[in-house]
Amino acid sequence: MARKLDPNYLDIKEDYKLIHKWGFNSDRKRMACVVRNREGDVRMYLKGAAEVVIPKCTYIVHPDRSVSPMDKKTLEETLAYVESVAKLGLRTLAFAYKDLTPDDNWSTDLETFETRLGFVGVVAIEDPIRPSVPDSVLACQKAGIFVRMITGDNAITAAKIATDCHILTTNGIVLEGPQFEKMSDRELLDILPNLQVLARSTPAHKYRLVSLIRDSGEVVAVTGDGTNDAPALSAADVGLAMGIAGTEVAKQAADIIILDDNFASIVKSVMWGRCVFDNVRKFLQFQITVNVAALAIAFVGAITGYGTPLNSIQLLWVNLIMDTLAALALGTEKPTEELLLRKPYGRTGKLITWIMWRNIIGQSLYQIIILAFLLYGFDEHQNHLLIPGVKNGREAFDNGDSSVHYTIIFNVFVFCQVFNEINSRKVTNEMNVFKGIFTNPLFGIILSFIVFVQVMIVQFGGAAVKTVPLDWQQWLICIAIAFFTIPLGFLIRLIRVPLEPWEEEEEVLKL
């Protein structure tokens, strides 16, 4: 419109000197400035929300500079037009002016000068919705996230935009700031489950709503870009500031900065957050199992006179598998879309669930039993009951020598952890532990590295590690015993245990 009128902004700025300015704020919903031209005439120009500015006007200025009164009928027709435009999702901005005198006192409030305003016109501004936003909102809702829209737009425009973004549903409530301000906390809590849009809101309203939701026990994430959004960003559990449009104050108050100002990035952050949480739980499930099995067999061996089956060098290698390598393998799993199909964990979500305890106990018991049998399973001639040709290595162990017996125990224990690391990829009741295993190349690389080093230690470690090279039959037996942890994990998952709320939802979705 400005280009069509062909004005020169710099020339206009030279002709009109700014005398005073009332800045825009969310309470006033308008701004005004007073200028003086070369002839010394003083005029106030006002712009702001159409439903606020237009009722303050007493006459209309037409294109030919003629004027007509803003009577009741004209006011209603003008506001009806504004409403019709707002229903299309357009933001409206009204303009008005008033001639003043140089002697007026500019230190008074703007309201003092808002009499006999001349209505110039109204413009409708479209702020297109990013194509990715509606689908991202739906993804959040599937993930159990309640998306609310808090905006300074009027209720009609906000409702249209919220509907297009799938935020506002049939039973959803649209509330305006002034009405919200008058309601008590108790009244707001009653409508909170259906409150989806808060229009004509101020930063104070935003802060109050965030605090109210958080005090009700929910986990709250809020976005913001302005300096006035800082209190709400700080009050939320997760504050998300805009990286491009956001002010430095907002960024400092936030926990996460959205670099591209895109709502779709929030969905990605949810996926990654849940992925990291799951990866931590996978690692814990694996590490607790290793610790329980190692401590149990070491304790039992020590009190029965067989000594600790694993020596210090072997334990160092096990500890490396247990900590560094397992953390890299299980902690680098990539997020999947399936993570968005479960409910949020909430404030009371357990880090170790009953499903994980079931898996830990089941695998630990198997490892303890099989290692105990390998340690004690000999007949009266000291021949091993499970592995042909293997003699009891207790005497060699007491003398500080290596033996096939204790090498097999060490080998089986390590390979149990290799296969149980695959089991630990799932911390839910999902049966297929191999699903998505090739999406994380590092997992396969680390497992291959562990197997390679273990073979080297067993076959070539010698006196340094106190191992004896095994023949191919003994290797097959060791791997077969350890591999049983995979089908055992399948059987363990058939045992029903109490589920967390988000796990119950996941079960329903799978069915």
C-alpha positions in Angstrom: 0.0 0.0 0.0 2.9 2.4 0.8 4.5 1.7 -2.5 1.2 2.3 -4.3 1.0 5.8 -2.7 4.6 6.4 -3.8 5.7 8.3 -0.7 9.3 9.0 0.2 9.7 8.0 3.8 12.8 10.1 4.4 11.2 13.3 3.0 8.2 12.7 5.2 10.4 12.2 8.2 12.2 15.5 7.5 8.8 17.4 7.2 7.4 16.0 10.4 9.3 16.2 13.7 8.4 13.7 16.5 7.4 15.5 19.6 6.1 12.7 21.9 5.3 9.0 21.7 3.2 6.6 23.7 4.6 3.2 23.0 2.5 0.1 22.4 1.9 -2.4 25.3 -0.3 -5.4 25.7 -2.6 -3.6 28.2 -3.2 -0.5 26.0 -3.2 -2.5 22.7 -2.4 0.7 20.8 0.3 3.3 20.4 0.3 7.0 19.4 2.8 9.6 18.4 2.6 13.4 18.2 4.4 15.2 15.3 4.8 18.8 14.2 5.0 19.8 10.5 7.0 22.7 8.9 4.1 25.0 9.4 4.0 24.3 13.1 0.7 22.3 13.1 0.6 19.5 15.7 -1.2 16.2 15.1 -1.5 12.9 17.0 -1.5 9.7 15.0 -2.9 6.6 16.6 -2.8 2.9 15.6 -3.7 -0.3 17.3 -6.2 -3.1 17.7 -9.3 -2.3 15.6 -11.8 -3.2 18.3 -10.0 -0.8 20.6 -9.3 2.2 18.3 -12.5 2.3 16.2 -15.0 2.9 19.2 -12.9 5.9 20.2 -13.5 7.6 16.9 -16.2 10.2 16.5 -16.0 10.8 12.7 -14.7 9.1 9.6 -12.2 10.7 7.1 -13.0 9.6 3.5 -10.4 9.3 0.7 -11.5 12.7 -0.7 -10.8 14.2 2.8 -14.5 14.8 3.5 -15.8 13.7 6.9 -18.9 12.0 8.2 -20.0 11.2 11.8 -19.2 7.8 13.3 -22.8 7.1 14.4 -24.0 3.9 16.0 -24.9 2.2 12.7 -21.6 3.1 11.0 -19.7 1.9 14.1 -21.5 -1.4 14.1 -21.0 -1.9 10.3 -17.3 -1.1 10.7 -16.8 -3.5 13.6 -18.8 -6.1 11.7 -16.4 -5.8 8.8 -13.4 -6.1 11.2 -15.0 -9.2 12.6 -15.5 -10.7 9.2 -11.9 -10.1 8.3 -10.8 -11.6 11.6 -12.7 -14.8 10.9 -10.4 -15.3 7.9 -7.5 -15.4 10.4 -6.3 -11.9 9.5 -4.9 -9.5 12.1 -6.5 -6.1 11.9 -4.9 -2.7 12.6 -6.9 0.5 12.8 -5.6 4.1 12.2 -6.9 7.4 13.6 -5.7 10.9 14.2 -6.4 14.1 16.0 -5.3 17.7 15.6 -3.7 19.2 18.7 -2.1 22.5 19.8 1.5 23.1 20.7 0.6 24.0 24.2 -0.8 20.6 25.2 0.8 18.8 28.0 2.3 15.5 26.6 3.2 14.1 30.0 -0.4 13.2 30.7 -1.9 9.8 29.8 -2.8 8.9 26.2 -6.4 8.6 27.2 -6.6 12.3 27.8 -6.2 13.0 24.1 -8.4 10.2 22.8 -11.4 12.3 22.2 -12.9 13.4 18.8 -10.6 11.0 16.9 -10.9 10.8 13.2 -11.0 7.3 11.8 -8.7 6.9 8.8 -9.0 3.2 8.0 -8.2 -0.4 8.9 -5.7 -2.8 7.3 -5.8 -6.6 7.5 -2.5 -8.4 7.9 -1.9 -12.0 7.1 0.7 -14.0 9.0 0.7 -17.3 7.1 0.9 -20.5 9.2 4.0 -22.5 8.4 3.0 -25.7 6.5 4.7 -27.9 9.1 2.8 -26.4 12.1 -0.6 -28.3 11.9 1.1 -31.7 11.5 3.5 -30.8 14.3 0.6 -29.9 16.6 -1.1 -33.2 15.8 2.1 -35.0 16.6 2.3 -33.3 20.0 -1.3 -34.3 20.7 -0.6 -37.9 19.8 2.4 -37.7 22.2 0.0 -36.8 25.0 1.0 -33.1 25.0 -1.9 -30.6 25.5 -1.2 -27.6 23.1 -2.6 -24.3 24.1 -2.4 -21.0 22.2 -1.7 -17.8 24.2 -1.8 -14.7 21.9 -2.4 -11.0 21.8 -4.8 -11.3 18.8 -8.5 -10.9 19.3 -10.6 -13.9 20.1 -12.0 -14.3 16.5 -8.6 -14.2 14.8 -7.1 -16.5 17.4 -9.9 -19.0 17.1 -9.5 -19.2 13.3 -5.7 -19.6 13.5 -6.1 -22.2 16.4 -8.6 -24.1 14.4 -6.4 -24.2 11.3 -3.5 -25.5 13.5 -5.7 -28.2 15.1 -5.3 -26.5 18.5 -9.0 -25.6 18.9 -11.4 -28.5 18.9 -15.2 -28.7 19.1 -15.4 -28.6 22.9 -12.5 -26.2 23.3 -12.8 -22.9 25.2 -11.5 -19.6 23.9 -11.0 -17.0 26.6 -10.0 -13.4 26.4 -7.5 -11.7 28.7 -9.9 -9.4 30.5 -12.3 -12.2 31.3 -9.3 -14.5 32.3 -8.1 -11.8 34.7 -11.5 -11.6 36.5 -11.7 -15.3 37.1 -10.5 -16.9 40.3 -8.0 -19.8 40.3 -10.7 -22.2 41.3 -12.8 -21.1 38.3 -9.9 -21.4 36.0 -9.0 -24.9 37.3 -12.6 -26.0 36.4 -12.2 -25.0 32.8 -8.5 -25.7 32.4 -9.0 -29.2 30.7 -10.9 -27.5 27.9 -9.1 -24.1 27.8 -7.3 -24.1 24.4 -7.0 -20.5 23.4 -6.2 -17.4 25.5 -6.7 -14.3 23.3 -5.9 -10.7 24.0 -3.6 -11.8 26.7 -0.8 -10.0 28.4 2.5 -11.4 29.7 1.0 -11.3 33.2 -1.8 -13.6 32.0 0.7 -15.9 30.4 2.7 -16.1 33.6 -0.5 -16.8 35.7 -1.7 -19.5 33.4 1.8 -21.2 33.3 2.0 -21.1 37.1 -1.6 -22.4 37.5 -1.0 -25.4 35.3 2.3 -26.2 37.0 0.8 -25.9 40.4 -1.9 -28.4 39.4 0.9 -31.0 38.9 1.4 -30.9 35.2 4.8 -30.4 33.5 4.7 -27.2 31.5 6.7 -26.1 28.5 6.1 -22.6 27.2 7.4 -20.6 24.2 8.2 -16.9 24.1 10.2 -14.3 22.2 9.8 -11.0 24.0 11.4 -9.5 27.1 8.0 -9.6 28.9 7.8 -13.4 28.3 10.8 -13.9 30.6 8.7 -14.5 33.8 6.6 -17.2 32.1 9.7 -18.8 30.5 11.3 -18.9 34.0 8.2 -20.2 35.7 7.7 -23.1 33.2 9.4 -26.5 33.6 10.8 -26.0 30.1 11.2 -22.6 28.6 11.6 -22.4 24.9 12.8 -19.1 23.4 12.9 -18.2 19.7 16.4 -18.0 18.4 15.7 -15.6 15.6 12.9 -13.4 16.8 13.6 -13.8 20.5 15.2 -11.1 22.7 18.4 -11.7 24.7 16.3 -11.5 27.9 14.0 -14.2 26.7 16.9 -16.4 25.7 18.6 -16.0 29.1 15.3 -17.0 30.8 14.7 -20.1 28.6 16.0 -23.6 28.9 16.0 -24.3 25.2 16.5 -22.0 22.3 14.7 -22.9 19.0 17.2 -21.8 16.4 14.8 -21.8 13.5 11.7 -20.4 15.3 9.8 -23.4 14.0 7.2 -25.3 16.0 8.3 -28.6 14.3 11.6 -28.2 16.1 9.7 -28.5 19.4 8.4 -31.9 18.3 12.0 -32.9 17.6 13.1 -31.8 21.0 10.3 -34.0 22.5 11.5 -37.0 20.5 15.2 -36.4 21.6 14.2 -35.8 25.2 12.3 -39.1 25.4 15.1 -40.8 23.5 17.8 -39.7 25.9 15.5 -40.7 28.8 15.1 -44.2 27.3 18.8 -44.5 26.6 19.7 -43.8 30.2 17.2 -46.4 31.3 18.6 -49.0 28.8 22.1 -48.4 30.2 20.9 -48.8 33.8 19.1 -52.0 33.0 22.2 -53.4 31.5 24.6 -52.2 34.2 22.6 -53.3 37.1 22.3 -56.8 35.6 26.1 -57.0 35.2 26.7 -55.7 38.7 24.3 -58.1 40.4 25.6 -61.2 38.5 29.3 -60.3 39.1 28.9 -59.5 42.8 26.8 -62.6 43.4 29.1 -65.0 41.8 32.2 -63.4 43.4 30.6 -63.5 46.8 29.4 -67.1 46.5 32.8 -68.2 45.1 34.6 -66.5 47.9 32.6 -68.0 50.8 32.7 -71.5 49.3 36.5 -71.6 49.0 36.5 -71.4 45.2 37.8 -67.8 45.2 36.6 -65.0 43.0 36.2 -66.6 39.5 37.2 -63.3 37.8 40.6 -61.9 38.6 41.5 -58.2 38.7 42.5 -57.9 35.0 39.4 -59.7 33.9 37.3 -57.4 36.1 38.9 -54.3 34.6 37.9 -55.6 31.1 34.3 -56.3 32.4 34.2 -52.9 33.9 35.2 -51.3 30.6 32.4 -53.2 28.9 30.0 -52.3 31.7 30.7 -48.6 31.7 32.3 -46.9 28.7 31.5 -49.3 25.9 27.9 -50.0 27.1 27.2 -46.3 27.5 28.4 -45.6 24.0 26.4 -48.5 22.5 23.1 -48.0 24.4 23.4 -44.2 24.8 23.6 -43.4 21.1 20.3 -45.0 20.0 18.5 -42.6 17.6 15.0 -41.3 18.3 12.1 -42.8 16.4 8.5 -41.7 15.6 7.2 -44.4 18.0 8.4 -42.3 20.9 5.7 -39.8 20.1 3.0 -42.5 20.6 3.4 -42.8 24.3 2.2 -40.5 27.1 4.6 -38.1 28.8 6.3 -39.5 31.9 5.2 -36.7 34.1 6.7 -35.6 37.4 6.3 -39.0 39.1 7.6 -41.1 36.3 10.0 -43.8 37.5 13.5 -44.1 36.1 13.5 -47.8 36.7 10.1 -49.4 36.1 8.7 -52.8 37.1 9.3 -54.0 33.5 13.0 -53.1 34.0 13.2 -54.8 37.4 11.6 -57.9 35.9 14.2 -58.0 33.1 17.1 -57.3 35.5 16.1 -60.0 38.0 15.4 -62.6 35.3 18.7 -62.1 33.5 20.7 -61.8 36.7 19.2 -65.0 38.1 20.0 -66.9 34.8 23.6 -65.6 34.9 24.1 -66.4 38.5 22.7 -69.9 38.1 24.7 -70.8 35.0 27.9 -69.4 36.4 27.4 -71.2 39.6 26.8 -74.4 37.7 29.9 -73.8 35.6 31.8 -73.2 38.9 30.5 -76.2 40.9 29.1 -78.7 38.3 31.6 -81.6 38.6 31.1 -85.3 39.2 33.1 -87.4 41.7 36.0 -87.7 39.2 36.2 -83.9 38.9 34.9 -84.0 35.3 32.6 -81.1 34.4 28.9 -82.2 33.9 28.3 -79.7 31.1 31.5 -79.3 29.2 33.3 -82.6 28.2 37.0 -82.9 29.0 37.1 -80.0 31.4 38.6 -80.7 34.8 38.0 -78.7 38.1 40.4 -75.8 38.0 40.1 -75.0 41.7 43.6 -76.3 42.5 45.2 -74.4 39.6 43.3 -71.3 40.8 44.6 -71.7 44.4 48.2 -72.0 43.0 47.7 -68.9 40.9 47.7 -70.8 37.6 45.4 -70.6 34.6 42.8 -73.3 33.8 40.3 -74.1 31.1 37.6 -74.2 33.9 38.0 -70.6 35.0 38.6 -69.4 31.5 35.2 -70.7 30.4 33.5 -69.0 33.4 35.1 -65.7 32.4 34.2 -66.2 28.7 30.6 -67.2 29.4 30.2 -64.2 31.7 31.5 -61.7 29.1 29.4 -63.2 26.2 26.3 -63.1 28.5 26.8 -59.4 28.7 27.3 -59.1 24.9 23.9 -60.8 24.2 22.2 -59.1 27.2 23.3 -55.7 25.7 21.0 -56.6 22.8 18.2 -57.4 25.3 18.8 -54.1 27.1 17.9 -52.2 23.9 14.2 -52.5 24.9 12.9 -51.3 28.2 9.3 -52.0 27.4 7.3 -55.2 26.6 8.3 -55.0 23.0 9.3 -58.6 21.9 11.6 -57.8 19.0 14.9 -56.7 20.6 16.5 -56.6 17.1 14.1 -54.0 15.7 16.0 -50.9 14.6 19.4 -52.4 15.5 21.0 -51.4 12.2 19.9 -47.8 12.6 22.7 -47.3 15.1 26.0 -48.5 13.4 28.0 -47.7 16.5 26.1 -50.4 18.5 27.2 -53.1 16.0 30.8 -51.7 15.9 31.1 -51.7 19.7 29.7 -55.3 20.0 32.1 -56.5 17.3 34.9 -54.8 19.1 34.0 -56.4 22.4 33.8 -59.9 20.8 37.2 -59.3 19.0 39.0 -58.2 22.2 37.5 -61.1 24.1 38.7 -63.6 21.6 42.2 -62.0 21.8 42.2 -62.1 25.6 41.1 -65.7 25.8 43.3 -67.1 23.1 46.4 -65.0 23.6 46.1 -63.4 27.1 48.0 -66.2 28.7 49.5 -65.7 32.2 48.9 -61.9 32.1 45.1 -62.4 32.1 45.2 -66.0 33.5 43.4 -67.5 30.5 43.9 -70.7 28.5 43.1 -71.0 24.8 39.9 -72.8 24.2 39.1 -75.2 21.3 36.3 -74.7 18.9 33.9 -77.0 20.8 34.4 -75.1 24.0 33.9 -71.8 22.2 30.6 -73.1 20.8 29.4 -74.2 24.2 30.3 -70.8 25.7 28.5 -68.9 23.0 25.4 -71.2 23.1 25.1 -70.8 26.9 25.4 -67.0 26.6 23.1 -66.8 23.6 20.3 -68.3 25.6 19.9 -64.9 27.2 18.1 -63.8 24.0 15.2 -66.4 24.0 15.2 -66.1 27.8 14.5 -62.4 27.4 11.6 -63.2 25.2 10.2 -65.5 27.8 10.7 -63.0 30.6 8.7 -60.4 28.6 5.7 -62.7 28.7 5.6 -62.3 32.5 3.1 -59.5 33.3 4.0 -56.9 35.8 2.4 -53.6 36.9 2.7 -50.9 34.2 3.4 -47.2 34.5 0.6 -44.9 33.0 2.7 -44.2 29.9 3.4 -47.9 29.5 -0.3 -48.8 29.7 -1.0 -46.3 26.9 1.8 -47.9 24.8 0.3 -51.3 25.3 -3.1 -50.1 24.1 -1.5 -48.5 21.0 0.3 -51.7 20.1 -2.9 -53.7 20.4 
